[in-house]
Amino acid sequence: MDRAGLTERLADLAVAVGANVQPGQIVSIGADHGQHELARAIAKSAYEHGARFVDVMYFDAYVKRARIEHAPADTLSFVPPWYSQRMLGLGEARAARISLSGPTTTGLLDDLDSDRAGRDQLPFIKEILTLIADRSTNWTVVPCPTEGWAGLVHPDLAPEEALHRLWDEVAHVCRLDEPDPAAAWSERADALGAAASRLNERRFDAVHFEGPGTDLTIGLLPSSSFHAARDETVDGVVHLANLPTEEVYATPDPERADGHVRSTKPLVLADGTIIRGLEVRFAGGRAAEIDAEQGAGVMRGRAAFDEGAGRLGEVALVDREGRVGRLGTVFYDTLLDENAASHIALGDGLDENLTESDRARRNRSSIHIDFMIGGDDVSVTGITRDGDRVPILRGGDWQI
């Protein structure tokens, strides 16, 4: 299939399966400059599916660079109130949200002061976390191949060949190469849901990650349960928040993370900043030390953004049967790389299936940053409330 056909097919998947846009809904599309072709295709598909209005909001990393370089330091964390109002307005309107992932600029901020860069979270807006917690919008994130991203993933190929390869890989992991991608995703969502159910039957108190540079135990809340693939709004609209999705995830106890961990894949923040070789030591649930081969200052700044930014809000398990991991490609994009390896997230947690008392205890923050810590050489063990140790993942394979 040519690129135009894949773009149209991916747009339809995002609208009909990912966000599951309903007739009469407002649809918000978040994209970077350079992602306009897919954004336009999604807008067209959304209108074809009965959208009342499609609103596209573009982010420009070069404008962010100018701000970090020249704006007064005490203004770098400021976000105009209408950004927040706009996001909350989407929830009030019960809108659909579709975001495009994939770095369009990388290294753009590398020569700037990392402490200054760590204060500006844009394009991330903290009210997104409110919408997720309130389940007021049906939403999804999908990858958008671009020439700049392709060059980062496949630097040894000519630009056009690299872009062609990246499109082929995105089509494969999004199951666009299936006769019926919607049916293929329904089948995969069922399998992930079954894995989550098997984990929940054990009622683990904690999970232990152990591998090269990693020895980390993460406690779970009493009512924490693993969730996968399908989400549902308060109005009953079922959607897939990530396309692709290969993870099962739970909300940890923010006061029980102890040990050290080393990332197994690079992390690329929403503004294109690359964090390599990230190492974090946790004590009493808090990130006590953060180091990295590249980007340590930025991560320290994000982890100090507010009281909960240095604690965990998510722990996610990924086996090697998913299509992303089997490719063996480092995508430099969290949407894809987090679906190739188990991961944890600093910042805001999730309310799903938590009791009222545990909802009050789960971590709250204005950030949510996933980073990958899993792999075939990282074992994951469940610890029961009686202290028994149960293998969960070995060599990337489920043991339960």
C-alpha positions in Angstrom: 0.0 0.0 0.0 1.4 3.5 -0.8 1.9 6.2 1.8 -1.3 8.0 1.0 -3.3 4.8 1.5 -1.5 4.0 4.8 -2.1 7.6 6.0 -5.9 7.2 5.3 -6.0 3.8 6.9 -4.2 5.0 10.0 -6.5 8.0 10.2 -9.6 5.8 10.0 -8.1 3.5 12.7 -7.5 6.5 15.0 -11.0 7.8 14.6 -13.1 4.6 14.5 -11.1 2.3 16.8 -8.7 4.4 18.9 -10.9 7.4 19.9 -14.1 5.8 18.7 -15.5 9.2 17.6 -19.3 9.4 18.1 -21.6 11.3 15.8 -22.0 14.9 16.9 -18.8 15.0 18.9 -16.2 17.8 18.9 -12.8 16.3 18.0 -9.6 17.8 19.2 -6.4 16.9 17.3 -3.0 17.6 18.9 0.0 17.6 16.5 3.4 19.1 15.9 4.4 21.1 12.9 5.4 18.5 10.3 2.6 16.1 11.2 -0.1 18.0 9.2 -0.7 15.3 6.5 -2.0 12.8 9.1 -3.8 15.5 11.1 -5.7 16.5 8.0 -6.5 12.9 7.2 -7.8 12.4 10.7 -9.9 15.6 10.4 -11.4 14.3 7.2 -12.2 10.8 8.7 -13.7 12.4 11.8 -16.1 14.5 9.7 -17.0 11.4 7.7 -17.8 9.7 11.0 -20.2 12.5 12.0 -18.0 14.9 14.0 -19.7 18.2 14.7 -16.4 20.2 14.7 -12.7 19.3 14.4 -10.1 21.5 16.1 -6.4 21.1 15.3 -3.8 22.5 17.7 -0.2 22.6 16.5 2.9 22.8 18.7 6.1 24.4 17.5 9.3 23.3 19.3 11.2 26.2 17.8 9.0 28.7 19.7 9.7 26.7 22.9 13.4 27.0 22.2 13.1 30.8 22.0 11.3 30.9 25.3 13.8 28.7 27.2 16.7 30.7 25.7 15.4 34.2 26.3 12.4 34.4 28.7 12.9 35.3 32.4 13.6 32.2 34.4 10.6 32.8 36.8 8.2 32.6 33.8 9.3 29.3 32.3 6.7 27.2 34.2 3.9 29.7 33.4 1.0 28.4 31.2 -1.7 30.9 30.1 -5.0 30.2 31.8 -6.8 29.8 28.5 -4.7 26.7 27.8 -6.2 25.1 30.9 -9.7 26.4 30.2 -9.5 25.0 26.6 -8.5 21.5 27.9 -11.2 21.5 30.6 -13.7 22.7 28.1 -13.1 19.6 26.0 -14.1 17.5 29.0 -17.2 19.6 29.6 -18.2 19.1 26.0 -17.5 15.3 26.2 -15.2 15.7 23.2 -13.0 13.2 21.6 -9.2 13.7 21.6 -6.6 12.4 19.2 -2.9 13.1 19.6 -0.1 12.4 17.2 3.2 11.0 18.6 6.7 10.7 17.1 9.5 13.3 17.4 9.6 16.0 14.7 12.6 17.7 16.2 15.2 16.1 18.5 18.2 17.7 20.1 16.8 21.1 19.5 17.1 22.1 23.1 20.3 20.2 23.9 22.6 23.2 24.0 20.3 25.1 26.3 20.5 25.2 30.1 19.0 21.9 31.3 17.5 23.5 34.5 15.7 26.1 32.5 14.5 23.5 30.0 13.2 21.3 32.8 10.8 24.0 33.9 8.8 24.2 30.7 6.5 21.1 30.2 4.7 22.3 27.0 3.2 20.8 24.9 2.1 18.8 27.9 -0.8 20.5 29.8 -1.6 19.2 33.3 -5.3 19.4 32.8 -5.0 16.4 30.4 -4.6 14.3 33.6 -7.9 15.7 34.9 -9.7 14.6 31.8 -8.2 11.1 32.1 -9.1 10.9 35.8 -12.6 12.2 35.1 -13.0 9.8 32.1 -14.8 12.7 30.3 -13.2 12.3 26.9 -12.7 9.3 24.6 -9.1 9.6 23.4 -6.2 8.0 21.7 -2.6 8.6 20.7 -1.3 7.3 17.4 2.2 7.5 15.8 2.9 9.8 12.9 5.9 9.0 10.7 7.9 12.0 9.5 11.2 12.3 7.7 12.9 13.7 10.8 11.7 10.9 13.0 12.7 8.3 10.4 16.2 9.7 10.2 16.5 9.3 14.0 15.3 5.7 13.9 17.1 4.6 10.8 20.2 6.9 10.5 22.0 4.6 8.1 19.3 4.8 5.4 18.7 7.5 2.8 15.9 9.9 3.9 13.2 8.5 1.6 14.2 4.9 2.3 14.2 5.6 6.1 10.7 7.1 5.9 9.4 4.1 3.9 10.9 1.7 6.5 9.3 3.6 9.4 5.9 3.7 7.7 6.1 -0.1 7.1 7.0 -0.6 10.8 4.2 1.7 12.0 1.7 0.0 9.7 2.8 -3.4 11.1 2.6 -2.5 14.8 -0.8 -0.7 14.3 -2.0 -3.8 12.5 -2.8 -1.9 9.3 -1.5 -4.9 7.4 -4.4 -7.0 8.6 -7.5 -7.4 6.4 -9.6 -6.0 9.3 -7.5 -3.9 11.7 -10.4 -3.3 14.0 -11.0 -7.0 14.4 -7.3 -7.6 15.0 -7.2 -5.0 17.7 -10.3 -6.4 19.3 -8.6 -9.8 19.5 -5.4 -8.3 20.9 -7.3 -6.3 23.5 -9.0 -9.6 24.6 -5.6 -11.2 25.1 -4.2 -8.3 27.1 -7.4 -8.3 29.2 -6.9 -12.0 30.0 -3.3 -11.4 31.1 -4.5 -8.6 33.4 -7.1 -10.9 34.9 -4.5 -13.6 35.6 -2.4 -11.0 37.4 -5.3 -9.7 39.4 -6.2 -13.2 40.6 -2.9 -13.2 42.6 -3.6 -9.9 44.4 0.1 -9.1 44.5 1.3 -6.7 47.2 4.4 -5.7 45.2 6.4 -6.4 42.1 10.2 -6.8 41.9 12.3 -5.9 38.8 15.8 -7.4 38.6 18.3 -7.1 35.8 21.5 -5.3 34.7 21.6 -2.0 36.7 18.1 -2.8 38.2 17.0 -4.0 41.5 13.7 -2.3 42.3 10.7 -3.3 44.4 7.4 -1.4 43.8 4.6 -1.7 46.3 0.9 -1.8 45.2 -2.1 -0.3 46.9 -4.5 -2.7 48.5 -7.1 -2.2 45.7 -4.6 -1.8 42.9 -5.4 -4.0 39.9 -3.9 -4.4 36.4 -5.8 -2.9 33.5 -5.3 -3.3 29.8 -6.2 -1.9 26.4 -9.8 -0.8 26.6 -11.0 2.3 28.5 -14.5 3.6 28.9 -15.8 7.1 29.4 -18.4 8.0 32.0 -20.8 8.0 29.1 -20.0 4.5 28.1 -17.8 5.2 25.1 -15.2 2.4 24.8 -11.9 3.5 23.3 -8.2 2.4 23.0 -6.1 5.2 24.5 -2.9 4.0 22.8 -2.5 2.6 19.3 -0.5 0.4 19.4 -1.1 -0.9 23.0 0.7 -4.0 24.4 0.8 -3.3 28.1 -1.0 -4.2 31.3 -0.6 -1.6 34.0 -1.5 -0.7 37.6 -1.3 2.2 40.0 1.5 1.7 42.6 1.7 2.8 46.2 3.6 6.1 45.9 5.3 5.6 49.3 6.7 2.1 48.5 9.4 2.1 45.8 12.8 1.1 46.9 16.0 0.3 45.1 17.6 1.4 41.8 16.7 1.1 38.2 18.3 1.7 34.8 16.3 2.5 31.7 16.6 0.0 28.9 15.6 2.4 26.1 16.1 6.1 25.4 13.3 8.4 26.6 12.2 11.2 24.3 10.1 13.9 25.9 7.2 15.6 24.2 9.5 18.6 23.2 12.1 16.3 21.5 14.6 16.2 24.4 16.3 12.8 24.5 17.2 11.2 27.9 19.7 8.4 27.5 21.0 6.0 30.2 18.6 7.2 32.8 19.3 5.8 36.3 17.1 6.5 39.3 17.5 5.4 43.0 14.2 5.3 44.9 13.9 5.4 48.7 10.6 5.4 50.5 8.8 5.9 47.2 10.7 9.0 46.2 13.3 9.4 43.4 16.2 10.2 45.7 18.9 10.4 43.0 18.5 10.9 39.2 21.4 10.5 36.8 21.7 9.9 33.1 24.2 9.8 30.3 22.3 12.6 28.6 19.5 14.9 29.8 19.9 14.3 33.6 19.3 17.9 34.4 16.0 18.0 32.5 14.8 14.9 34.3 15.7 16.3 37.7 13.8 19.4 36.8 10.7 17.4 35.8 10.9 15.3 39.0 11.0 18.4 41.1 8.1 20.1 39.3 5.7 19.5 42.2 5.4 17.3 45.4 4.3 14.2 43.5 6.6 14.5 40.5 9.4 12.4 42.1 7.1 9.5 43.0 5.6 6.7 40.8 2.1 6.9 39.3 2.2 3.8 37.1 3.9 0.4 36.8 3.3 -1.5 33.5 4.2 -4.9 32.3 4.9 -5.8 28.6 5.7 -9.3 27.3 7.7 -9.9 24.1 4.7 -11.2 22.1 3.6 -7.8 21.1 4.4 -6.6 17.7 6.5 -3.6 18.8 9.0 -5.6 20.9 9.4 -8.3 18.2 10.6 -5.8 15.7 13.7 -4.9 17.8 13.6 -1.3 16.7 14.3 1.5 19.1 11.7 4.1 18.0 12.7 7.0 20.2 9.0 7.5 20.9 7.4 6.6 24.2 4.1 5.5 22.6 6.0 2.8 20.7 8.9 2.0 23.0 6.8 1.7 26.1 4.9 -1.0 24.3 8.1 -2.9 23.7 9.2 -3.1 27.3 7.9 -2.9 30.8 8.0 0.6 32.2 7.2 2.9 35.1 6.0 6.5 35.2 7.0 9.4 37.4 4.1 11.5 38.4 0.3 11.3 38.3 -1.4 8.0 39.0 -4.7 6.5 37.8 -8.0 5.9 39.7 -9.1 2.8 37.8 -10.7 0.3 40.2 -9.2 1.9 43.3 -11.3 2.1 46.4 -12.2 5.6 47.7 -9.5 5.4 50.4 -6.8 4.3 47.9 -7.8 7.0 45.5 -7.0 9.5 48.2 -3.5 7.8 48.6 -2.5 7.4 44.9 0.1 9.8 43.6 -1.0 13.2 42.3 1.2 15.4 40.1 1.1 17.7 37.1 3.4 15.4 35.2 3.3 11.8 34.0 6.6 10.6 32.3 7.0 6.9 31.4 10.4 5.4 31.0 11.3 1.9 29.9 13.0 -0.5 32.4 12.1 -3.9 31.0 13.6 -6.4 28.6 14.4 -10.0 28.1 17.2 -9.8 30.7 15.0 -8.1 33.3 12.9 -10.5 35.4 9.7 -9.4 37.0 8.5 -11.2 40.2 5.2 -10.7 42.1 5.3 -10.6 45.9 2.2 -11.7 47.7 0.9 -10.3 51.0 2.3 -13.4 52.7 5.8 -12.7 51.2 5.7 -15.5 48.6 7.5 -14.8 45.4 5.8 -15.7 42.1 7.5 -15.4 38.7 5.6 -13.0 36.4 8.0 -12.4 33.4 11.1 -14.4 32.6 12.9 -13.8 29.3 10.0 -11.6 28.3 7.5 -14.5 28.6 4.5 -14.6 30.9 4.9 -17.2 33.7 1.3 -17.0 34.9 
